[in-house]
Amino acid sequence: MLKNKKLGFIGGGNMAEAMIHGLLSASFIAAKNIFVAEPLAAKRKTLRAKYKIVVSADNREVVKKCDVLVLAVKPQILREVLVDIRLSMNRAPLVISVAAGVPIAIIDRALRNNKNSKFSVVRTMPNTPALVQEGVTAIAAGKYVSVTDMKIAHCIFEAVGRTVAVDEDQLDAVTGLSGSGPAYIFTLIEALSDAGVKMGLAREAANTLTIQTVLGSAKLARDSGKHPGELKAMVTSPAGTTIFGLHALEAGSLRATLMNAVEEATLRSRELGRIACDEDSAL
């Protein structure tokens, strides 16, 4: 899918590097066909030495060379970057954004120039486990995105985990669930490890037991095809230790708290999207 494509990244931060590492490890694309525009000289040097890819300090230089362009910059500077590169987009590449909260319509408007008024824009929401090739990315298509464009987008993010296709108006919920989700899981890991220490375990042992339990349980849930409730029942014997622990979780409203966390994060994502739209319309 990417063998004959030239892939460009605007921004060479953690997410871009994770994607580059995954793509090269999976042999989805040759290093010579990956281009990165990165303002920091030290980062450019590291990326070039580590991955043998082409790096530049000039966004427009990268744009001119690429068939597929990944916008991997912070949402706060995205519009500035788009205005900078729009006159260089002669070939109208497939544009993939990983900038949280910035709607496709804003990206499309900012890119328009006299040469082209139709851009294939894909908006995505990856999460931080992509750094270890175990992420999940939700992908939403803009108005002019083709079936082939979507296949390319899925191919890129499958190099760092799994993908799901969603409508753009579902991306706020994705942000609240999987985008913010790693922080919820890290909090649970920390709490379970602390509990182990409270019960007399050494910190290193408590951490190992907790992390491997979370990792193994997630893999079992993914690979078994069973409903989480069914898997939970497999661990829960009558009058055993697990049911007493589960009762304590229910008494502490763990389930409701997690649902509230996803809801609050989703609402905040929607609010940030509205702010971005208001700021764009004021320009």
Secondary structure, DSSP 4 states (H G I P E B T S, - for coil): --TT--EEEE--SHHHHHHHHHHHHTTSS-GGGEEEE-S-HHHHHHHHHHH--EEES-HHHHHHH-SEEEE-S-HHHHHHHHHHHGGG-TT--EEEE--TT--HHHHHHHH--SS-S---EEEEE--GGGGGT-EEEEEEE-TT--HHHHHHHHHHHHTTEEEEE--GGGHHHHIIIIITHHHHHHHHHHHHHHHHHHTT--HHHHHHHHHHHHHHHHHHHHHH---HHHHHHHH--TTSHHHHHHHHHHHTTHHHHHHHHHHHHHHHHHHHHHHHHHHHHH-
